[in-house]
Amino acid sequence: MKQETDSNGKSTVYTGAQEKCDDVADKLAEIGLIVRITS
């Protein structure tokens, strides 16, 4: 688990599921950027 601070300054501990969603979103963003650059 990773701990991050949100805009209110409160510390939020992400669960494994949320972390997985973040990873997927990052991967999709990377793929989107790559597709955008190469197309």
Backbone torsions as a table, in degrees:
resi	resn	phi	psi	omega
1	MET	NA	145.6	177.2
2	LYS	-117.0	154.0	-177.9
3	GLN	-116.1	131.3	-179.4
4	GLU	-132.8	159.2	179.1
5	THR	-106.8	126.1	-179.6
6	ASP	-84.6	-177.6	-174.1
7	SER	-62.8	-22.6	179.8
8	ASN	-85.2	-2.6	-179.8
9	GLY	85.6	2.0	178.3
10	LYS	-82.9	143.5	-178.6
11	SER	-87.2	131.1	-178.6
12	THR	-119.4	127.5	176.5
13	VAL	-97.5	119.8	-178.7
14	TYR	-83.4	140.2	175.6
15	THR	-81.8	168.3	179.7
16	GLY	-57.6	-39.7	-178.1
17	ALA	-63.6	-45.8	179.4
18	GLN	-63.5	-38.7	179.9
19	GLU	-64.6	-39.7	179.1
20	LYS	-62.7	-43.6	179.0
21	CYS	-61.2	-41.3	178.2
22	ASP	-61.3	-43.2	179.7
23	ASP	-61.5	-44.5	-179.9
24	VAL	-62.5	-44.3	179.7
25	ALA	-61.1	-42.2	178.3
26	ASP	-61.8	-44.2	-179.4
27	LYS	-61.7	-45.5	-179.9
28	LEU	-62.5	-40.5	178.7
29	ALA	-63.1	-43.4	178.8
30	GLU	-61.0	-47.9	-179.8
31	ILE	-60.7	-43.8	178.9
32	GLY	-59.5	-42.5	179.0
33	LEU	-65.1	-44.0	-179.5
34	ILE	-62.0	-45.1	179.9
35	VAL	-61.8	-42.1	-178.3
36	ARG	-64.1	-40.9	-177.8
37	ILE	-69.3	-41.7	-173.8
38	THR	-82.3	-20.7	-176.3
39	SER	-83.4	NA	NA
